[in-house]
Amino acid sequence: MGNARSAVPAIEHAKRFFIGGEWVSPSSEGVFEVIDSCTEEVFVEVAAANPTDMSNAAAAARDAFDRGPWPRMPHAERAQYLRAIGDGLLARSSDLAQLWTRESGVLYAIARDAGKDGSNIFNYYASLADTFEFAKPQTPTFGEFGLLVREPVGVVGAVIPWNSPMRLIGYKVAPALIAGCTVVLKSSPEAPAEAYVLAEVAKSVGLPAGVLNVVTADRHVSEQLVEDSRIDKITFTGSTAAGRRIGAICAERVARCTLELGGKSAAVVLDDIDIARTARVLARQECILSGQACSSLTRVIVTSKRHDEMLEALASEFTRIVVGDPFDAETQIGPLVSERQRAQVEHYIAAGKSGGATLAAGGQRPHHLNCGYYIEPTVFGHVDNSSVIAQEEIFGPVLSVIPAVNEEHAVELANDTIYGLNASVFTNDLERAADVAARLRSGTVGHNAFRTDFGIAFGGFKQSGIGREGGTEGLLPFLETKTVILAGRPPSYE
């Protein structure tokens, strides 16, 4: 099988911002160089927003919400725009696949679904125009007729990371739009291309001016978006450290926020499960996004008597994984997003070694690759659950095998973290799986695999975040609840 790398798709207005329905020139000449994580070469430059540009985007979104037609449209009419955007993203599938693979090192085999994923998300939220009760009749304690009305929260600042941009854009922008909100979408300097594609599609379908505004900015300018009183809500995906800062700013001005933050997710392996199969499942899931996933199962908790067997099985699986060009069909894991990210992963690998854990596989850059931000899939054994590599999010393909005394101790260890995003239970007994799942403090708990489901809801307990994305749960954060009590029943509700 061959290599799927082709010409870099053209970004129509890379040196501009999409503000107020138009492609506008930036107020400075600053740019971000977007690096191909495999070749380490610049493949596009995009405009870098400064405070003036961010302010202009917020002003456009505020004006579109306060004076434009969007919040006052029937939901069914807004849904038509969302479906058109979904069609446009699907038509750009090949472009999105090429861009995402270059930006963050995801396998092209996975990236090929980016357009379809985006399309499905926009179409799903469009469908809620017909099924979600935005106004529900009530019987009031006083008065003749009541309504529980769910209205748009207002102007939304959507801040997305670089690891899975199209999907995360979809789960922020689509529910905001069907709710009737307007949006300032702040893309990541490492992976801005998907936001540009969305803006091009929005322009082509005639989305009203100011409903969607797209800028790319660094952390300093992004903080201005969070601080801006014209922004009613922030929806953010990223590190817990950044989330704490955003949450503090939003609390100061009583702005709404949804925070999807970090994870240090546990795979609780019970004694009745086949170790070889479990190791195969865990090794394969760690290849997704090169381990750059907040929900990745990075802590493998197993009883002491089966620890060595699990460590050996994972090491065997990892040593067979093909590391290389993510466009190559034979590759099983690609590079990390950047040199900075690889340096961070290497820092944690060094901490694991110095902390007394057993390095069983990986731990260095692949010898056969002299270019690209690669790191070998790595597994440590005999990891103390209080150690740095067991407690801090590494965001790379590094697993820790942690010994437990028994099932109760395994659950205790799984919960002994500031995070609570994802987890999984490996057992052949469905009742035991359900029982352990009930005791895990985690936003999602899977069974015998890495499992998350944005169609139901995704988000975390504790410092893994606030709120949920996906499904109808992911629509609610973009709505405010209003109680209306009338002296009689309006004819439209007869």
C-alpha positions in Angstrom: 0.0 0.0 0.0 1.2 3.5 -0.8 1.6 6.9 0.8 -1.5 9.1 0.7 0.4 12.4 1.0 -0.6 14.8 -1.7 -0.4 18.6 -2.3 -1.2 20.9 0.6 -4.8 22.1 0.2 -5.1 25.8 -0.4 -6.4 27.9 2.5 -8.3 30.6 0.7 -7.5 33.6 3.0 -4.8 32.4 5.3 -3.5 35.9 6.0 -6.9 37.3 6.9 -9.6 36.8 9.6 -13.2 35.9 9.1 -15.0 38.7 11.0 -18.5 40.1 10.4 -19.1 37.8 7.4 -16.1 39.1 5.5 -12.4 38.2 5.1 -10.7 41.1 6.7 -7.1 42.2 6.8 -5.3 41.9 10.2 -4.2 45.0 12.1 -0.6 43.8 12.1 1.7 41.7 10.0 2.2 38.9 12.6 1.8 35.3 11.4 1.9 31.8 12.8 4.0 29.3 10.9 2.1 25.9 10.8 4.6 23.1 10.8 4.2 19.7 9.2 4.9 17.4 12.2 6.3 14.7 10.0 8.7 16.8 7.8 9.3 19.7 10.3 8.6 22.1 7.3 6.3 25.1 7.3 3.3 24.3 5.0 1.2 27.4 5.6 1.3 30.7 7.4 -1.8 32.2 9.0 -2.5 35.6 10.4 -1.9 36.1 14.1 -4.5 38.1 15.9 -3.6 40.9 18.2 -5.9 42.6 20.7 -7.5 44.9 18.1 -8.4 41.9 15.9 -9.8 40.0 18.8 -11.9 43.0 19.9 -13.2 43.4 16.3 -14.3 39.8 16.3 -16.1 40.2 19.7 -17.8 43.3 18.4 -19.0 41.6 15.3 -20.4 38.7 17.2 -22.1 41.0 19.8 -23.7 43.1 17.1 -24.9 40.0 15.2 -26.5 38.7 18.4 -28.0 42.0 19.6 -29.2 43.4 16.2 -28.9 40.6 13.6 -31.5 38.1 12.5 -29.9 34.9 13.9 -31.2 34.7 17.5 -34.7 35.6 16.3 -34.9 33.0 13.5 -37.0 29.9 14.0 -34.9 27.0 15.0 -35.9 25.2 11.8 -34.5 28.0 9.7 -31.2 28.0 11.6 -31.1 24.2 11.0 -31.1 24.7 7.3 -27.8 26.6 7.6 -26.3 23.9 9.8 -27.2 21.2 7.3 -25.7 23.3 4.5 -22.5 23.7 6.6 -22.5 19.9 7.2 -22.7 19.3 3.4 -19.9 21.8 2.8 -17.6 20.1 5.4 -18.3 16.7 3.8 -17.3 18.0 0.4 -14.0 19.2 1.9 -13.1 15.8 3.5 -10.0 15.2 1.5 -8.7 18.7 2.3 -9.4 18.3 6.0 -7.7 14.9 6.0 -4.5 16.3 4.5 -4.5 19.3 6.9 -5.2 17.5 10.1 -2.5 14.8 9.4 0.1 17.4 8.8 -0.8 19.6 11.7 -0.8 17.1 14.6 0.5 13.8 13.3 -2.8 11.9 13.4 -2.8 8.9 11.1 -4.3 9.7 7.7 -6.5 6.6 8.0 -8.2 8.4 10.9 -8.1 11.9 9.4 -10.0 10.8 6.4 -13.2 10.8 8.6 -12.7 14.4 9.7 -15.1 15.9 7.1 -17.7 13.2 7.8 -17.4 13.7 11.5 -17.9 17.4 11.2 -20.8 16.9 8.9 -22.5 14.5 11.2 -22.2 16.8 14.1 -23.7 19.8 12.3 -26.5 17.6 11.0 -27.2 16.1 14.4 -27.7 19.5 16.0 -29.8 20.6 13.1 -32.1 17.7 13.8 -32.7 19.0 17.4 -34.7 21.8 15.8 -37.5 19.3 15.4 -37.1 17.2 18.6 -35.8 19.4 21.4 -38.4 21.3 23.5 -37.1 24.9 23.4 -40.4 26.0 25.0 -42.2 23.6 27.3 -45.7 24.4 28.7 -46.0 24.3 32.5 -48.7 24.7 35.1 -47.6 27.6 37.3 -48.3 27.9 41.0 -49.7 31.4 40.3 -51.1 32.5 36.9 -53.0 30.6 34.3 -50.3 29.4 31.9 -46.5 28.9 32.2 -43.6 28.3 29.9 -40.1 26.9 30.5 -38.2 28.6 27.7 -34.6 27.8 26.7 -33.0 30.8 25.0 -29.5 31.3 23.6 -26.9 32.2 26.2 -25.6 35.0 23.9 -22.2 35.5 22.4 -19.9 32.5 22.7 -16.1 32.4 22.7 -15.0 28.9 21.5 -11.4 28.1 22.2 -10.2 24.8 20.7 -6.9 22.8 20.9 -4.8 21.3 18.2 -5.2 17.6 18.7 -8.7 17.0 17.1 -9.8 20.4 15.8 -12.7 19.6 13.4 -14.5 17.4 15.9 -14.0 19.8 18.8 -15.1 22.8 16.6 -18.2 20.8 15.7 -19.2 20.1 19.3 -18.8 23.8 20.2 -20.0 25.7 17.2 -22.9 23.5 16.1 -24.9 23.5 19.3 -24.2 27.2 19.8 -25.6 28.0 16.4 -28.8 25.9 16.7 -29.4 27.5 20.1 -29.2 30.9 18.4 -25.8 32.1 19.7 -23.2 33.9 17.8 -19.6 32.7 18.0 -16.0 33.9 18.1 -14.0 30.8 17.2 -10.4 31.0 18.4 -8.2 28.4 16.7 -4.9 27.0 17.8 -1.7 28.3 16.2 -0.5 24.7 15.8 -3.7 23.6 14.0 -5.7 26.5 12.6 -6.6 25.1 9.1 -9.9 23.4 10.1 -11.3 26.7 11.4 -10.4 28.4 8.1 -12.2 25.6 6.2 -15.3 26.1 8.4 -15.2 29.8 7.7 -15.0 29.3 4.0 -17.9 26.9 4.2 -19.9 29.4 6.3 -19.3 32.1 3.8 -20.3 29.9 0.9 -23.7 29.0 2.4 -24.5 32.6 3.3 -24.4 32.4 7.1 -25.5 35.8 8.3 -22.8 38.3 9.0 -21.2 38.1 12.4 -22.8 34.8 13.4 -19.4 33.0 13.1 -16.1 34.8 13.4 -12.7 33.1 13.1 -9.3 34.2 14.4 -6.1 32.5 15.4 -4.3 33.8 18.5 -1.7 33.0 21.1 -2.6 32.5 24.8 -2.1 36.2 25.7 -4.6 37.5 23.1 -6.9 34.5 23.7 -7.2 35.6 27.4 -8.5 38.9 26.1 -11.5 37.0 24.6 -12.2 35.4 28.0 -12.0 38.8 29.7 -14.2 40.6 27.2 -17.6 41.6 28.8 -19.2 41.3 25.3 -18.7 37.5 25.5 -21.4 35.8 27.5 -19.9 32.3 27.6 -16.6 30.6 27.0 -16.4 27.0 25.9 -12.8 25.7 26.1 -11.0 22.4 25.5 -7.4 22.2 26.7 -5.1 21.7 29.7 -6.4 21.9 33.3 -3.9 24.6 34.0 -5.3 26.8 31.3 -8.8 25.8 32.4 -8.2 27.0 35.9 -7.2 30.4 34.6 -10.2 30.6 32.3 -12.6 29.5 35.0 -11.2 32.1 37.4 -11.7 34.9 34.9 -15.2 33.8 34.1 -16.1 33.6 37.8 -14.9 37.1 38.3 -17.3 38.5 35.8 -20.0 35.8 36.3 -19.7 34.6 32.7 -20.8 31.1 31.8 -18.2 28.5 30.9 -17.8 24.9 29.8 -14.3 23.5 30.4 -13.2 20.2 28.9 -9.8 19.7 30.5 -7.1 17.1 31.2 -7.2 13.5 32.1 -5.2 10.7 33.6 -7.6 7.9 32.9 -7.4 4.5 34.4 -7.9 1.0 32.9 -8.9 -1.2 35.8 -7.9 -4.7 34.9 -9.6 -7.4 36.9 -8.2 -10.9 37.4 -10.6 -12.8 35.2 -9.7 -11.1 31.9 -7.2 -12.3 29.3 -4.1 -10.2 29.7 -2.8 -10.7 26.1 -6.0 -9.4 24.6 -6.2 -6.5 27.1 -2.7 -5.5 26.3 -3.4 -5.5 22.6 -6.5 -3.3 23.1 -4.6 -0.8 25.3 -1.6 -0.6 23.0 -3.8 0.1 19.9 -5.8 2.8 21.6 -2.7 4.5 22.7 -1.7 4.9 19.1 -4.8 7.1 18.4 -3.6 10.7 18.0 -0.1 9.5 19.0 -1.3 9.4 22.6 -2.3 13.1 22.3 -5.8 12.6 23.7 -7.1 13.8 27.1 -9.2 10.6 27.5 -6.4 8.2 26.8 -6.2 5.2 29.2 -2.7 5.9 30.4 -2.8 4.3 33.9 -3.1 0.5 33.7 -4.1 -0.8 37.2 -3.7 -4.5 37.7 -3.3 -6.8 40.7 0.3 -7.4 41.8 0.2 -11.1 40.9 -0.6 -10.2 37.2 1.5 -7.0 37.0 4.6 -8.6 35.3 2.4 -10.5 32.8 0.7 -7.2 31.9 3.9 -5.3 31.6 5.5 -7.9 29.4 2.4 -8.1 27.2 2.3 -4.3 26.7 6.0 -4.1 26.0 5.7 -6.9 23.4 2.8 -5.0 21.7 4.6 -1.7 21.8 7.8 -3.0 20.3 5.8 -4.3 17.3 4.1 -1.0 16.5 5.2 0.7 13.3 6.2 4.3 13.9 6.5 6.5 10.8 4.9 8.8 8.3 1.2 9.1 9.2 0.3 9.2 5.5 1.8 5.7 5.0 -0.8 3.0 5.2 1.6 0.7 7.1 2.2 3.2 9.9 0.5 2.6 13.2 1.6 5.7 15.1 2.7 9.0 13.8 4.6 12.0 15.2 3.7 14.4 18.0 2.4 17.8 17.1 5.6 19.8 17.8 9.1 19.8 19.1 7.8 21.4 22.3 5.3 18.6 22.8 8.0 16.0 22.2 10.3 17.7 24.7 7.5 17.6 27.3 7.0 13.8 26.7 10.8 13.2 27.0 10.8 15.2 30.2 8.2 12.8 31.7 10.0 9.8 30.4 13.2 11.0 32.2 11.1 11.5 35.3 9.8 8.0 35.1 13.3 6.6 34.9 14.7 8.7 37.7 11.6 8.0 39.9 12.4 4.2 40.0 9.8 2.9 37.5 10.8 0.1 35.2 11.1 1.1 31.5 9.9 -1.9 29.6 9.6 -0.6 26.1 10.3 2.6 24.1 11.5 5.7 25.9 13.4 7.4 23.1 13.2 8.8 19.5 13.0 6.1 16.8 16.5 5.5 15.4 15.3 5.1 11.8 13.6 8.5 11.7 15.9 11.5 11.6 13.1 14.0 10.9 9.7 14.6 12.5 8.5 14.9 16.1 8.6 11.2 16.8 8.8 9.3 20.1 8.6 5.6 20.6 5.5 4.1 22.3 6.6 3.8 25.9 5.5 1.7 28.9 6.7 1.8 32.5 6.1 -0.9 35.1 6.1 -0.9 38.9 4.8 2.7 38.9 3.9 4.3 42.2 0.5 5.9 41.8 1.7 9.0 43.6 4.6 9.5 41.1 4.8 12.2 38.5 4.2 9.9 35.6 1.1 8.5 37.3 -0.4 11.8 38.3 0.4 14.3 35.6 -1.0 14.3 32.1 1.8 13.5 29.6 -0.1 13.9 26.4 2.0 11.4 24.5 2.2 7.6 24.0 3.3 6.7 27.5 1.6 4.1 29.7 2.1 3.3 33.4 1.4 -0.1 34.8 0.4 0.3 38.5 0.2 -2.7 40.8 -2.8 -3.1 43.2 -3.5 -5.4 46.1 -7.0 -6.3 45.0 -10.1 -5.0 43.3 -11.0 -2.5 46.0 -7.5 -1.2 46.0 -7.5 -0.9 42.2 -10.7 1.3 42.4 -9.1 3.4 45.1 -6.0 3.9 43.0 -8.0 4.7 39.9 -9.8 7.5 41.9 -6.7 8.8 43.5 -6.1 11.6 41.0 -7.2 15.2 40.5 -8.8 14.1 37.2 -11.9 12.1 36.4 -12.4 12.2 32.6 -12.4 8.6 31.4 -11.9 5.1 32.6 -12.5 1.5 31.6 -13.0 -1.8 33.4 -11.6 -5.0 31.9 -13.5 -8.1 33.1 -15.6 -10.9 31.6 -18.3 -10.4 34.3 -20.9 -7.8 33.3 -22.1 -7.4 36.8 -18.6 -6.7 38.1 -18.1 -4.3 35.3 -21.2 -2.3 36.2 -20.3 -2.4 39.9 -16.8 -1.1 39.4 -18.1 1.5 36.9 -20.4 2.8 39.6 -17.5 3.3 42.0 -15.2 5.1 39.5 -15.3 8.9 39.7 -15.2 9.5 36.0 -17.3 11.2 33.3 -17.2 8.1 31.1 -16.5 4.5 32.0 -16.1 1.9 29.3 -15.9 -1.9 29.3 -13.1 -4.0 27.9 -12.0 -1.2 25.5 -11.3 2.5 25.2 -14.8 3.9 24.9 -16.2 7.4 24.7 -19.5 8.6 23.2 -20.1 12.2 22.3 -23.6 11.1 21.1 -24.5 10.6 24.7 -22.2 13.1 26.6 -18.5 13.7 27.1 -16.9 15.5 30.0 -15.2 15.0 33.3 -15.5 14.9 37.1 -13.2 16.9 39.4 -10.4 18.9 37.6 -11.2 17.2 34.3 -13.7 20.0 33.6 -17.1 21.6 34.0 -20.1 20.7 31.8 -20.6 18.2 29.0 -20.2 18.2 25.2 -22.1 16.1 22.7 -25.8 15.0 22.6 -28.5 17.0 24.1 -26.4 17.5 27.2 -24.0 19.4 24.9 -26.8 21.8 23.8 -27.9 22.8 27.3 -24.7 24.9 28.1 -25.6 27.2 25.2 -29.0 27.9 26.6 -30.4 30.1 29.4 -33.6 29.0 31.1 -36.4 31.5 31.3 -39.7 31.1 33.2 -42.7 32.9 31.6 -46.0 33.1 33.5 -49.0 34.4 31.7 -52.5 35.3 32.7 -53.9 33.1 30.0 -52.9 30.5 27.3 -51.7 32.1 24.0 -53.5 30.9 20.9 -50.3 29.4 19.5 -50.4 27.0 22.5 -54.0 26.0 22.1 
